[in-house]
Amino acid sequence: MLAVGGDAALLQTMRRWAGEADAAVEGAPDLPRGARLLAQGRWTVVLALLGDRPDEELTWWAEALRGVEGAPRLLAVADRPSMGLVLRAEKLGVLDLLPQPLRREDFLQALHRLRSAAGEVPVPLPDVAPHGVAPYALVGQSPAMVEVYKVIARVAGSTATVLIQGESGTGKEVVARAIHLNGSVASGPFVAVNCAAIPENLLESELFGHEKGSFTGAVARRVGRFEQASGGTLFLDEIADMGLALQAKILRAVQEREIERVGGTAPIPVNVRLIAATNRDLREAVAQGRLREDLYYRLAVVIIQLPRLTERGDDLLQLIAYFVSLFAEKCGKRIEAISDRAFETLRNRPWVGNVRELRNVIERAVIVATDATLRLEHLPEELRTDEAGLPGRSPTGLLTLADAEARHIARVLAHTGGQIGAAAEILGIHRNTLTRKVREYGL
């Protein structure tokens, strides 16, 4: 390490701290001598103690190091770093910006991060040609996904009702949109409804609409989702999460291709292709009396079963590459690789939340990335703990209440194979509450 600036006492202190980490420090009292030493040797990191013009000095060092052999990382120390200086350091890819007075734990942690990154080998990200429009694009070439593509190709040109089954986060809406965009109604609307997210007493009005005065608060006529989707596709997600009475109305709409608004008397014809989705076992729901058998057979004309992310093999790297390109473009960054250690960590994760969870992890990693390689340090802390996929401990070593709840929910979801309904029953909470917590904790 080359340390530039500071007095002899601070340099001696840093040498002692660096010795604890089996590292060596050579010092230069000012910028001119520091620049000469920089040109003479191969350095792993340069520690610059910023003076009265920290923004200018930080920019100078970042630009100076770009042309130096070995591409040393910049570690900066400043008196009371401002928000603006921190933002500048992040944009310039500075390893860390530490406040004065320099603390031993901050210094050693920065060296640990540097050493960890130095031991990681970049794995180039492949070029990916997704099918569809972001963020609803199909990515992957695994045998399991090729089978899904085949069914999409066969069914897209027809008007048959399709049932998409798969765990939460496997991409059911993405597949539904692919069917719509490659079918005869591609020019029509695509209307998506999450049946589990709408209270039962409002779902009927949401789907079928209502007439003015049909109930308290109905101050005007409202057109429902069936009518909005006329000439296109209506996608009903979590189809099993509705009462039997409403299921009967769905069945009639599918069979007769007509609906009645709440409070209405005249039937309204609708020309809608229906695609339904669920993360539950509908046969079991039928056996338990929670789903009408005749509705099940109307929905399950064609069934598409989506694989878990852990069943998709090498698709993981392709999905990582796709999400990196998607978020790097939004952040104005250029990221070309992922380190071997980061990829290994992602490959060993159970991915209870499947592709949606991976998307969230990569978005966060791209946001905090400081160079052209996604590294282990860019992944969320909970992925880097021994209990992969579960939240970490607080600084005291004890779990916070939120961490304990998130861990327990993750275990129950793993036990139910990602089935939200079954997990909600075990936890003794409503599935809407569980869905909200899954999103909140990023599970």
SULPENOR-V401128 format. One record per residue. N is the residue number from 1. OMEGA is omega in whole degrees, 0 to 359 (999 if undefined). Layout:
BEGIN
n | omega
N | OMEGA
N | OMEGA
END
This chain:
BEGIN
n | omega
1 | 174
2 | 179
3 | 183
4 | 180
5 | 179
6 | 182
7 | 184
8 | 181
9 | 179
10 | 179
11 | 179
12 | 178
13 | 180
14 | 178
15 | 179
16 | 179
17 | 181
18 | 178
19 | 177
20 | 181
21 | 181
22 | 177
23 | 181
24 | 180
25 | 171
26 | 188
27 | 172
28 | 187
29 | 183
30 | 185
31 | 180
32 | 179
33 | 176
34 | 179
35 | 179
36 | 178
37 | 180
38 | 182
39 | 185
40 | 189
41 | 177
42 | 185
43 | 177
44 | 181
45 | 174
46 | 177
47 | 183
48 | 174
49 | 186
50 | 183
51 | 186
52 | 179
53 | 188
54 | 180
55 | 181
56 | 182
57 | 180
58 | 179
59 | 180
60 | 181
61 | 181
62 | 179
63 | 181
64 | 184
65 | 182
66 | 182
67 | 183
68 | 179
69 | 179
70 | 178
71 | 179
72 | 178
73 | 181
74 | 174
75 | 186
76 | 177
77 | 183
78 | 173
79 | 176
80 | 182
81 | 178
82 | 177
83 | 180
84 | 180
85 | 178
86 | 178
87 | 179
88 | 179
89 | 179
90 | 180
91 | 182
92 | 179
93 | 178
94 | 181
95 | 178
96 | 175
97 | 186
98 | 180
99 | 171
100 | 356
101 | 183
102 | 181
103 | 182
104 | 184
105 | 178
106 | 180
107 | 182
108 | 178
109 | 178
110 | 177
111 | 178
112 | 178
113 | 181
114 | 181
115 | 179
116 | 180
117 | 181
118 | 181
119 | 181
120 | 181
121 | 181
122 | 174
123 | 182
124 | 178
125 | 182
126 | 171
127 | 184
128 | 177
129 | 182
130 | 175
131 | 180
132 | 183
133 | 179
134 | 2
135 | 182
136 | 183
137 | 177
138 | 183
139 | 175
140 | 181
141 | 180
142 | 178
143 | 181
144 | 181
145 | 176
146 | 177
147 | 177
148 | 179
149 | 181
150 | 180
151 | 178
152 | 181
153 | 182
154 | 187
155 | 188
156 | 184
157 | 180
158 | 175
159 | 184
160 | 174
161 | 184
162 | 174
163 | 179
164 | 181
165 | 178
166 | 180
167 | 177
168 | 177
169 | 182
170 | 176
171 | 183
172 | 179
173 | 177
174 | 179
175 | 179
176 | 179
177 | 177
178 | 177
179 | 180
180 | 186
181 | 181
182 | 182
183 | 183
184 | 180
185 | 184
186 | 181
187 | 179
188 | 182
189 | 170
190 | 184
191 | 183
192 | 178
193 | 173
194 | 185
195 | 181
196 | 184
197 | 183
198 | 179
199 | 184
200 | 183
201 | 179
202 | 187
203 | 181
204 | 179
205 | 179
206 | 184
207 | 189
208 | 183
209 | 178
210 | 177
211 | 177
212 | 178
213 | 183
214 | 175
215 | 181
216 | 181
217 | 179
218 | 187
219 | 179
220 | 176
221 | 178
222 | 177
223 | 183
224 | 185
225 | 178
226 | 180
227 | 179
228 | 183
229 | 183
230 | 184
231 | 181
232 | 186
233 | 172
234 | 181
235 | 180
236 | 180
237 | 183
238 | 186
239 | 184
240 | 184
241 | 176
242 | 182
243 | 183
244 | 180
245 | 179
246 | 176
247 | 179
248 | 179
249 | 175
250 | 180
251 | 180
252 | 179
253 | 180
254 | 183
255 | 188
256 | 184
257 | 175
258 | 182
259 | 169
260 | 176
261 | 175
262 | 182
263 | 180
264 | 180
265 | 183
266 | 177
267 | 181
268 | 180
269 | 177
270 | 178
271 | 188
272 | 168
273 | 183
274 | 172
275 | 181
276 | 180
277 | 178
278 | 172
279 | 182
280 | 176
281 | 184
282 | 177
283 | 177
284 | 178
285 | 177
286 | 181
287 | 181
288 | 178
289 | 180
290 | 178
291 | 179
292 | 181
293 | 181
294 | 176
295 | 179
296 | 182
297 | 175
298 | 181
299 | 188
300 | 175
301 | 173
302 | 181
303 | 173
304 | 179
305 | 181
306 | 180
307 | 170
308 | 178
309 | 181
310 | 178
311 | 187
312 | 172
313 | 186
314 | 175
315 | 182
316 | 181
317 | 179
318 | 178
319 | 177
320 | 181
321 | 180
322 | 182
323 | 177
324 | 181
325 | 181
326 | 185
327 | 178
328 | 178
329 | 179
330 | 183
331 | 182
332 | 181
333 | 177
334 | 181
335 | 188
336 | 186
337 | 170
338 | 183
339 | 181
340 | 181
341 | 178
342 | 180
343 | 179
344 | 178
345 | 179
346 | 181
347 | 182
348 | 181
349 | 180
350 | 177
351 | 177
352 | 180
353 | 174
354 | 188
355 | 179
356 | 178
357 | 178
358 | 179
359 | 180
360 | 180
361 | 182
362 | 177
363 | 180
364 | 182
365 | 180
366 | 181
367 | 184
368 | 181
369 | 183
370 | 177
371 | 187
372 | 180
373 | 172
374 | 184
375 | 180
376 | 182
377 | 180
378 | 180
379 | 177
380 | 185
381 | 183
382 | 177
383 | 182
384 | 177
385 | 180
386 | 178
387 | 185
388 | 176
389 | 179
390 | 182
391 | 182
392 | 181
393 | 175
394 | 180
395 | 180
396 | 184
397 | 180
398 | 179
399 | 170
400 | 179
401 | 180
402 | 179
403 | 180
404 | 179
405 | 180
406 | 178
407 | 183
408 | 178
409 | 179
410 | 179
411 | 180
412 | 178
413 | 176
414 | 180
415 | 183
416 | 181
417 | 178
418 | 180
419 | 184
420 | 182
421 | 180
422 | 179
423 | 179
424 | 178
425 | 178
426 | 183
427 | 180
428 | 179
429 | 178
430 | 183
431 | 177
432 | 177
433 | 179
434 | 178
435 | 179
436 | 181
437 | 178
438 | 178
439 | 183
440 | 183
441 | 179
442 | 183
443 | 999
END
